[in-house]
Amino acid sequence: MILTNKFRAEYNYENIERDFDIYFVKGTTGLYNTNILDIPTAEYKALAVQHSFGKEALVLFQKGKEYNLNFSRKIKEQYPNVAVEKINVLDKAERNRVFYYNDRLLAQLLINSMKTPKGELFSYNNLTGKLYYGDSTSPIRDKSTKEIYMFRFLQISLKPGMYLTLDVKTF
């Protein structure tokens, strides 16, 4: 892990509210053991998800898409104990409740929406609520079979206190 200087984010909340719909998903049990984050990413092509804590996640969509409401309905149908709430980014109290100190989770959610510039294989790389940034041209191949057996990624995240961390992950 590399600890860098403190990250300073400046937000234009009006532009965020204009361009995006953000949903807060909260369950009564942990979300890791379910496919709740698969629904917005796989079925509704969310721009990003952010699994913030065991029972909470955030989902980012392009503003005003018809499927945004369908996503909310489907979550509620499949998981009756899960609440889905559309966030008003212009409401400071709501931001403090959902995004925490310095709107850290808002910054992380926006960072998670970044895409790998090239390579269809990694065109969507935020499947687990974390941003993994990788180079699709350099997978690690088995020397004898030439089959891909490992990828290296850089996980980009903001830790409490707005510290940017970069961790190398292999899959």
Helices and strands as residue ranges (DSSP letters): E 2-6, H 13-19, E 20-27, H 38-38, I 39-43, E 48-53, E 56-62, H 67-78, E 82-87, H 92-99, G 101-103, H 104-112, G 120-122, E 131-134, E 140-141, E 148-150, E 152-159, E 163-170
